[in-house]
C-alpha cells in the first residue's frame, strides 16, 4: 500500500471518528422528559397534552428535550403519582390535588368555591394569582419536592341522571354520587342522598340502579360514557370544577436542567395554557352537541338553580368548617388563606 493511499484511509477513519463523536455528544445532550398521566388518551385534556403541550416542549427547547410519555396509569396511577414525582420515578406528571387532601391541605379550599369563571383564561389567571399571593400552596408542593409547570382544568361540574332532570329540584330524594366530601355535601344541601362510589364502578352503579345519578366534570362523565346509562343531563358553565389540574415536575430534576432548557419548557407551558382556553370552550359545546345528537336530554341550569346549588348560607358554614379542619391538620394560616381566596375569586369573577 502506498503512503498516499494509507494517508487517505487514515483521514477517512479520522473523519468517521469525528462524526461518531459528534453524534455521541449530541445524544449525550438530549434530555429525557418522562411524563406520566393516569388518564388514557382520547379525553379533552389528554389529547391536548399529547398533541400540543408535550410537542411544544420539544419545540421550545430546540430538540434538546425528548418526551417519553405514559398514559392510562401505565407507569403510575392517580393515587401513586404524587409520591412518584417526589421520588423521581417520573420526571413529571398529572396530579389531581383532590386525591391528596392530607398532603395538599391548602388545595382543598378550591372545592368551597362551587361557582366560578366560565372562561379558562380567567380560571388560569386565578390559579396563577393564588400561587403568587398565597405561598402556602407552593410550599406544600416544595415539601413534596415538586413544582407546577402547567395548569389545565376539567370542564364544569355536571349532573348525569337516570331520571328526568329539568331543574336541580329533580335530584331530591334520589341517590347521587360525587367524588369528594365537599361535593357530597353540596348534593345533600340540594336534597339528594349522597353516595360514595369508586370512579371505576360508577358506570355499573348507574346501570344497576345502585345510584340514580352522578355529579362530576362534564368531560369526565362523557369520556367514561356515564351518559349512556344516565342520559338526562343538567349542565352550566358556571359550575366550574374549581380544583385545578396541575402538571408537576420533580424539583431535583428541574433544578438540574440548564437554564435555557428551563426557559424553553416554561415558554411551552405559557403557550399551552393560552391554547387550552380555546380547547376548553370548544369541548363543552362539542360534548353537548354529541349528547343531543345521541338523543340524550340536556338541560342548561337556570340562574336560580346555580344559586341554589351554591347555597350561600350553608356555603359560609362549610367554609368555616374547612378552616377548623385545616388548622387541625396543621395549616395554621387557614383563616387568612380563606380571606385571600375570597378576594382573588371575586376578582376572577369580575373578569368575566
Secondary structure, DSSP 8 states (H G I E B T S, - for coil): --HHHHHHHHHHHHHHHHHHHHHHHHHHH-EEEEEE-SS-TTSHHHHHIIIIIHHHHHHHTTT-EEEEEE-TTSS--TTTHHHHHHHTSSSEEEEEGGG-TTT-TGGGGGGG--S--SSHHHHHHHHHHHHHH-THHHHHHHHTTEEEEEEE----EEEEESS--SSGGGGTTSEEE-SSHHHHHHHHHTT-EEE---GGGHHHHHHHTS-SEEEEEHHHHHHTTHHHHS-EEEE-TTS---S-EEEEEEHHHHHHS-HHHHHHHHHHHHHHHHHHHHHHHHHHHHHHHHHHHTT-EEEE--HHHHHHHH-HHHHHHHHHHHHHHHHHTT-TTHHHHHHHHHHHHHHHHHT-
